[in-house]
Amino acid sequence: MQTVKNVLASSIIASLSFFSVANAETKVEDFVVPDLVQEAQHKVASKRITAWFSRSHYKKVHLDDELSAKIYDRYLRNLDYNKAYLRLPI
């Protein structure tokens, strides 16, 4: 069974390397980049996306002592998650 797995793995690796070498022979000069033209829908889409980010990207939160303490505690917990360096409980 182990021999079958080794043969299968070897054949897969050989075929992948063959296809990668075959694809590597494609020249960059053969690739043609199409000329892109702005369409009317792009203007509308960019305005909608910009408006969405300006309204929804950041949530306005009042930063007080309680929230600051929560942020600091979360930072310390995530700083050394496995407690490899900071051994004291938070």
Secondary structure, DSSP 4 states (H G I P E B T S, - for coil): -HHHHHHHHHHHHHHHHHHHHHHHTS-GGG--PPPP---HHHHHHHHHHHHHHHHHSS------HHHHHHHHHHHHHHHTTT-SS--S--
